[in-house]
């Protein structure tokens, strides 16, 4: 009986050990599977984190970025690229031609070929707005030298090109404005030297013309220096409380003779208001605007100067004429340097073409704004705003700060 019992015990022990080993093996497999799953999730999270960081980096770039795969399809486009071209962010798996319809870009990518080089090209886009872009394209290769894709970086050159065009226009306009009076002065001087100086009547007329054009040159140079100082921020304003009505009366009195020569009326409808302003610059603004109103207003017409207090602590001044008016397409450009609505009439009337530009810069340096409204055949009104003096603001609040002051 001993051996059969021992055999049964041994067999039972082996069965128990077998199942125990199987259970341990199963536990080990499950632990290994959990470890593998944890490792996979960790790798996915790391990859997702790296991808998120890369996308955040690409989207923070000021330059537009476009990444293409070997087939020329878009893999990645950052926000700057989408903003430059006005496209959405869902353009992956599309080609450049499908997305932008720009043959120049497709040709640039193809020109890279299988060489490790960087090519550049400047693009001029007309829609939706005129813009200039510089594109740098480079092919991407793997360790085996096989091309894996293309990266394109877009730099917005619009502001630089606009500044360059403004500089060229400025130089051309200044050259023209200087050349005309200089040519007249030179011509009359040559005529005088050729013998006209001996004719007192002719010499007197010629000298008057020379003097007039020399004065025109002086005013142009002074205006150029003024606008240069204003644009560079070198002008320091001497801000203090200024009585607007007194300042307007002084300017109007200086222009009475000119207005009477055209049989024009100058109406002062400015109430007692006080500004926080530079008195000299305020006078310069009023002189330029009233001078323009008289110059381009109709004979026997009327120029009205008025003002009111606004609820935002600003004083609005308006200068209204009843001249021919300004076309709508020119209304937004009248404050540009040397811009003239009617070039022939403007040069006949005189002036440097910088007056309104100087007005705009003076107003902006005071924290105000300048604009114009006009109807063809019904005249033009120019508006400017200046900060109201602090104590005057408190007085207006005591009355009713929600409404402008009534203009008498």
C-alpha positions as CSV (number, residue, x, y, z in Angstrom):
1,X,0.0,0.0,0.0
2,X,2.9,2.3,0.6
3,X,4.1,2.6,-3.0
4,X,0.7,3.3,-4.5
5,X,0.0,6.0,-1.9
6,X,3.4,7.6,-2.5
7,X,2.8,7.5,-6.3
8,X,-0.6,9.2,-5.8
9,X,1.0,11.8,-3.5
10,X,3.8,12.5,-6.0
11,X,1.4,12.8,-8.9
12,X,-0.8,15.1,-6.9
13,X,2.2,17.3,-6.0
14,X,3.3,17.4,-9.6
15,X,-0.2,18.5,-10.6
16,X,-0.2,21.2,-8.0
17,X,3.2,22.4,-9.0
18,X,2.1,22.4,-12.6
19,X,-0.9,24.6,-12.0
20,X,1.1,26.8,-9.7
21,X,3.8,27.3,-12.3
22,X,1.1,28.0,-14.9
23,X,-0.5,30.5,-12.6
24,X,2.9,32.2,-12.0
25,X,3.6,32.1,-15.7
26,X,0.2,33.7,-16.4
27,X,0.9,36.4,-13.8
28,X,4.3,37.1,-15.4
29,X,2.7,37.3,-18.8
30,X,0.1,39.7,-17.5
31,X,2.7,41.8,-15.8
32,X,4.8,41.9,-18.9
33,X,1.8,42.8,-21.0
34,X,1.0,45.6,-18.5
35,X,4.6,46.8,-18.7
36,X,4.5,46.8,-22.5
37,X,1.2,48.7,-22.5
38,X,2.6,51.2,-20.0
39,X,5.7,51.6,-22.1
40,X,3.6,52.0,-25.3
41,X,1.4,54.6,-23.7
42,X,4.5,56.4,-22.3
43,X,6.0,56.4,-25.8
44,X,2.8,57.7,-27.3
45,X,2.5,60.4,-24.7
46,X,6.2,61.4,-25.3
47,X,5.6,61.4,-29.0
48,X,2.4,63.4,-28.6
49,X,4.2,65.8,-26.3
50,X,7.1,66.3,-28.7
51,X,4.6,66.8,-31.6
52,X,2.6,69.3,-29.5
53,X,5.8,71.2,-28.6
54,X,6.9,71.2,-32.3
55,X,3.5,72.5,-33.4
56,X,3.6,75.1,-30.7
57,X,7.1,76.1,-31.8
58,X,6.1,76.2,-35.5
59,X,2.9,78.2,-34.8
60,X,4.8,80.7,-32.7
61,X,7.1,81.6,-35.6
62,X,6.5,84.9,-37.3
63,X,7.5,83.4,-40.7
64,X,5.2,81.1,-42.6
65,X,6.3,77.5,-42.6
66,X,5.3,74.7,-45.1
67,X,6.5,71.1,-44.9
68,X,6.0,68.8,-47.9
69,X,6.4,65.1,-48.2
70,X,8.3,63.3,-51.0
71,X,5.2,63.4,-53.2
72,X,4.9,67.2,-52.8
73,X,1.9,67.0,-50.5
74,X,1.5,69.3,-47.5
75,X,2.4,67.6,-44.2
76,X,2.5,70.7,-42.0
77,X,1.5,74.4,-42.3
78,X,1.8,76.8,-39.4
79,X,-0.5,79.6,-38.4
80,X,1.6,82.3,-40.0
81,X,1.4,80.5,-43.3
82,X,-2.4,80.2,-43.0
83,X,-2.6,83.9,-42.2
84,X,-0.3,85.0,-45.1
85,X,-2.3,83.2,-47.7
86,X,-5.8,83.3,-46.1
87,X,-6.2,79.5,-46.0
88,X,-7.4,77.2,-43.2
89,X,-5.3,74.8,-41.2
90,X,-6.9,71.7,-42.8
91,X,-4.8,71.7,-45.9
92,X,-2.7,68.5,-45.2
93,X,-2.4,65.9,-48.0
94,X,-3.0,68.6,-50.6
95,X,-0.5,69.9,-53.1
96,X,0.7,73.5,-53.4
97,X,-1.2,73.9,-56.7
98,X,-4.4,72.6,-55.1
99,X,-4.0,74.9,-52.2
100,X,-2.5,78.1,-53.6
101,X,-2.6,77.9,-57.4
102,X,0.9,79.4,-57.5
103,X,3.0,78.0,-60.3
104,X,6.0,79.9,-59.0
105,X,6.1,77.9,-55.8
106,X,5.6,74.5,-57.6
107,X,8.4,75.4,-60.0
108,X,10.6,76.4,-57.0
109,X,10.1,73.0,-55.3
110,X,10.8,71.1,-58.5
111,X,14.0,73.2,-59.1
112,X,15.5,71.8,-55.9
113,X,15.9,68.3,-57.5
114,X,18.1,65.9,-55.6
115,X,20.7,68.5,-54.5
116,X,21.2,69.8,-51.0
117,X,20.6,73.5,-51.8
118,X,18.5,76.4,-50.7
119,X,16.7,78.5,-53.3
120,X,15.0,81.9,-52.8
121,X,12.3,83.6,-54.7
122,X,10.3,86.8,-54.2
123,X,6.6,86.7,-54.8
124,X,4.2,89.5,-55.4
125,X,0.6,88.7,-54.5
126,X,-2.3,90.9,-55.6
127,X,-5.1,89.2,-53.7
128,X,-6.8,89.8,-51.4
129,X,-4.3,92.7,-50.8
130,X,-1.0,93.6,-52.5
131,X,1.8,91.9,-50.7
132,X,5.4,90.9,-51.2
133,X,6.8,87.6,-49.9
134,X,10.3,86.1,-49.9
135,X,10.3,82.3,-50.1
136,X,13.3,80.1,-49.0
137,X,13.0,76.5,-50.1
138,X,15.3,73.6,-49.1
139,X,15.1,69.9,-49.8
140,X,15.3,67.4,-46.8
141,X,17.4,64.2,-47.2
142,X,17.7,61.1,-45.0
143,X,21.0,59.4,-44.0
144,X,21.0,57.5,-47.2
145,X,20.8,60.7,-49.3
146,X,17.3,60.1,-50.4
147,X,15.0,63.1,-50.6
148,X,12.3,62.9,-47.9
149,X,10.5,66.2,-48.5
150,X,10.8,70.0,-48.8
151,X,10.6,72.8,-46.3
152,X,9.5,76.3,-47.4
153,X,9.9,79.4,-45.2
154,X,7.9,82.6,-46.1
155,X,9.1,86.1,-45.0
156,X,6.6,89.0,-45.3
157,X,8.4,91.8,-47.1
158,X,5.3,94.0,-47.6
159,X,6.1,96.6,-45.0
160,X,9.7,96.9,-46.3
161,X,8.5,97.3,-49.9
162,X,5.9,99.8,-48.9
163,X,8.5,101.9,-47.1
164,X,10.8,101.7,-50.1
165,X,8.0,102.8,-52.4
166,X,7.2,105.6,-50.0
167,X,10.8,106.7,-49.9
168,X,11.0,106.7,-53.7
169,X,7.8,108.6,-54.0
170,X,9.0,111.1,-51.4
171,X,12.4,111.6,-53.2
172,X,10.6,112.0,-56.5
173,X,8.1,114.5,-55.1
174,X,10.7,116.5,-53.3
175,X,12.9,116.6,-56.4
176,X,9.9,117.9,-58.4
177,X,8.9,120.5,-55.9
178,X,12.4,121.8,-55.7
179,X,13.1,121.7,-59.4
180,X,10.2,123.9,-60.4
181,X,11.0,127.0,-58.4
182,X,14.8,126.5,-58.9
183,X,14.3,126.4,-62.7
184,X,12.2,129.6,-62.6
185,X,14.8,131.3,-60.5
186,X,17.6,130.2,-62.7
187,X,15.8,131.2,-65.9
188,X,14.9,134.7,-64.6
189,X,18.5,135.3,-63.3
190,X,20.0,134.3,-66.7
191,X,17.6,136.6,-68.4
192,X,18.6,139.5,-66.1
193,X,22.3,138.7,-66.7
194,X,21.7,138.8,-70.4
195,X,20.7,142.4,-70.2
196,X,17.1,142.5,-68.9
197,X,18.5,144.0,-65.6
198,X,18.9,147.3,-67.5
199,X,15.1,147.5,-68.0
200,X,13.9,148.6,-64.6
201,X,10.2,147.6,-65.2
202,X,11.2,144.1,-66.5
203,X,13.8,143.7,-63.8
204,X,11.4,144.6,-61.1
205,X,8.9,141.9,-62.3
206,X,11.6,139.3,-62.6
207,X,13.0,140.0,-59.1
208,X,9.5,139.7,-57.7
209,X,9.1,136.3,-59.3
210,X,12.5,135.3,-58.0
211,X,11.6,136.4,-54.5
212,X,8.3,134.6,-54.7
213,X,9.9,131.3,-55.7
214,X,12.7,131.7,-53.2
215,X,10.0,132.0,-50.5
216,X,8.3,128.9,-51.9
217,X,11.6,127.1,-51.5
218,X,12.1,128.3,-48.0
219,X,8.6,127.2,-47.0
220,X,9.1,123.8,-48.6
221,X,12.4,123.3,-46.7
222,X,10.8,124.4,-43.4
223,X,7.9,122.0,-43.9
224,X,10.3,119.1,-44.8
225,X,12.3,119.7,-41.6
226,X,9.0,120.0,-39.6
227,X,7.6,116.7,-40.9
228,X,10.9,115.0,-40.4
229,X,11.0,116.0,-36.8
230,X,7.4,115.0,-36.2
231,X,7.8,111.6,-37.8
232,X,11.0,110.9,-35.9
233,X,9.5,111.8,-32.6
234,X,12.1,114.5,-31.9
235,X,9.6,117.2,-31.4
236,X,8.9,117.9,-27.7
237,X,5.5,119.4,-27.0
238,X,5.1,122.3,-24.6
239,X,1.8,121.2,-23.2
240,X,-0.3,123.5,-21.1
241,X,-3.8,124.9,-20.9
242,X,-4.8,126.9,-24.0
243,X,-7.9,128.9,-24.6
244,X,-9.2,127.7,-27.9
245,X,-11.4,130.7,-28.8
246,X,-8.5,133.1,-28.3
247,X,-6.2,131.0,-30.4
248,X,-8.7,130.7,-33.2
249,X,-9.4,134.5,-33.2
250,X,-5.7,135.2,-33.6
251,X,-5.4,132.9,-36.6
252,X,-8.6,134.2,-38.2
253,X,-7.4,137.8,-37.8
254,X,-4.2,136.9,-39.7
255,X,-6.2,135.5,-42.6
256,X,-8.8,138.3,-42.8
257,X,-7.0,140.1,-45.6
258,X,-6.7,137.0,-47.8
259,X,-10.4,136.1,-47.2
260,X,-11.4,139.7,-48.1
261,X,-9.5,139.4,-51.4
262,X,-11.8,136.5,-52.4
263,X,-14.8,138.2,-50.8
264,X,-15.1,135.3,-48.3
265,X,-16.6,135.3,-44.9
266,X,-14.7,133.8,-41.9
267,X,-17.2,132.8,-39.2
268,X,-15.9,132.0,-35.7
269,X,-18.4,129.7,-33.9
270,X,-15.9,128.4,-31.3
271,X,-17.2,128.4,-27.7
272,X,-15.1,129.0,-24.6
273,X,-13.1,125.7,-24.4
274,X,-9.7,125.0,-23.0
275,X,-7.3,122.4,-24.5
276,X,-4.2,120.6,-23.1
277,X,-2.0,121.4,-26.1
278,X,1.2,123.1,-27.4
279,X,0.0,126.6,-28.3
280,X,2.4,126.9,-31.2
281,X,1.5,123.6,-32.7
282,X,-2.2,124.3,-32.3
283,X,-1.7,127.6,-34.2
284,X,0.2,125.7,-36.9
285,X,-2.7,123.2,-37.3
286,X,-5.3,126.0,-37.5
287,X,-3.2,128.0,-40.0
288,X,-2.8,125.0,-42.3
289,X,-6.5,124.1,-42.2
290,X,-7.9,127.7,-42.5
291,X,-5.4,128.4,-45.3
292,X,-6.6,125.4,-47.2
293,X,-10.3,126.4,-46.7
294,X,-9.6,129.9,-48.1
295,X,-7.4,128.6,-50.9
296,X,-9.9,126.0,-52.2
297,X,-13.2,127.6,-51.1
298,X,-15.3,129.4,-53.7
299,X,-15.2,133.1,-54.2
300,X,-17.8,134.9,-52.0
301,X,-18.0,131.7,-50.0
302,X,-17.9,131.1,-46.3
303,X,-15.4,129.4,-44.0
304,X,-16.9,128.3,-40.6
305,X,-14.7,127.3,-37.6
306,X,-16.5,125.5,-34.8
307,X,-15.8,123.2,-31.9
308,X,-17.5,121.1,-29.3
309,X,-16.5,119.0,-26.2
310,X,-16.8,115.2,-26.6
311,X,-17.6,112.8,-23.8
312,X,-14.3,111.0,-24.1
313,X,-12.3,114.1,-22.8
314,X,-11.5,115.4,-26.3
315,X,-12.4,118.6,-28.0
316,X,-13.4,118.4,-31.7
317,X,-12.6,121.3,-33.9
318,X,-14.1,121.6,-37.4
319,X,-13.2,123.8,-40.4
320,X,-15.9,123.9,-43.0
321,X,-15.7,125.4,-46.5
322,X,-18.2,125.5,-49.4
323,X,-15.8,124.8,-52.2
324,X,-16.0,122.1,-54.9
325,X,-15.4,119.2,-52.5
326,X,-13.1,116.2,-52.6
327,X,-13.9,113.0,-54.5
328,X,-14.4,109.9,-52.3
329,X,-11.4,108.1,-53.7
330,X,-9.2,111.0,-52.6
331,X,-10.7,111.6,-49.2
332,X,-8.6,109.0,-47.5
333,X,-5.4,110.2,-49.1
334,X,-5.5,113.9,-48.5
335,X,-3.3,113.6,-45.4
336,X,-0.5,111.9,-47.4
337,X,2.7,113.8,-48.1
338,X,2.5,115.7,-51.4
339,X,-0.8,114.2,-52.3
340,X,-2.9,116.7,-54.4
341,X,-6.5,116.1,-55.4
342,X,-6.1,118.6,-58.3
343,X,-2.4,118.9,-59.1
344,X,-2.7,121.7,-61.6
345,X,-4.9,123.8,-59.4
346,X,-2.8,123.1,-56.3
347,X,0.4,124.2,-57.8
348,X,-1.3,127.3,-59.2
349,X,-2.6,128.1,-55.7
350,X,0.9,127.5,-54.2
351,X,1.7,125.5,-51.1
352,X,4.2,122.7,-50.5
353,X,1.8,119.7,-50.4
354,X,2.9,118.9,-46.9
355,X,0.4,121.0,-44.8
356,X,-2.2,118.3,-44.1
357,X,0.5,115.7,-43.4
358,X,2.0,118.1,-40.8
359,X,-1.5,118.5,-39.3
360,X,-2.0,114.8,-39.0
361,X,1.3,114.3,-37.3
362,X,0.8,117.2,-34.9
363,X,-2.7,115.8,-34.0
364,X,-1.4,112.3,-33.5
365,X,1.5,113.6,-31.2
366,X,-1.2,115.1,-29.0
367,X,-3.1,111.8,-28.9
368,X,-5.9,113.0,-31.2
369,X,-7.0,112.2,-34.7
370,X,-7.7,114.0,-38.0
371,X,-10.2,113.2,-40.7
372,X,-12.3,114.9,-43.4
373,X,-15.8,114.6,-44.8
374,X,-16.9,116.0,-48.2
375,X,-19.6,116.0,-50.8
376,X,-18.8,117.0,-54.4
377,X,-20.1,120.4,-55.0
378,X,-21.1,121.0,-51.4
379,X,-17.7,121.7,-49.8
380,X,-15.4,119.9,-47.3
381,X,-15.1,119.8,-43.5
382,X,-11.9,118.9,-41.8
383,X,-12.0,117.6,-38.2
384,X,-9.3,117.4,-35.6
385,X,-9.4,116.5,-31.9
386,X,-7.3,117.7,-29.0
387,X,-7.3,116.6,-25.3
388,X,-9.5,118.9,-23.2
389,X,-7.8,120.6,-20.2
390,X,-8.3,118.6,-17.0
391,X,-10.3,121.3,-15.1
392,X,-12.4,121.9,-18.2
393,X,-13.3,118.2,-18.3
394,X,-14.5,118.4,-14.7
395,X,-16.6,121.4,-15.4
396,X,-18.2,119.7,-18.4
397,X,-18.9,116.6,-16.2
398,X,-20.7,118.9,-13.8
399,X,-23.0,120.0,-16.6
400,X,-23.6,116.7,-18.6
401,X,-20.6,114.7,-19.7
402,X,-22.8,112.4,-21.9
403,X,-23.4,115.1,-24.5
404,X,-21.2,117.4,-26.6
405,X,-21.3,121.1,-25.6
406,X,-23.7,123.0,-27.8
407,X,-22.0,125.1,-30.4
408,X,-23.4,128.7,-30.5
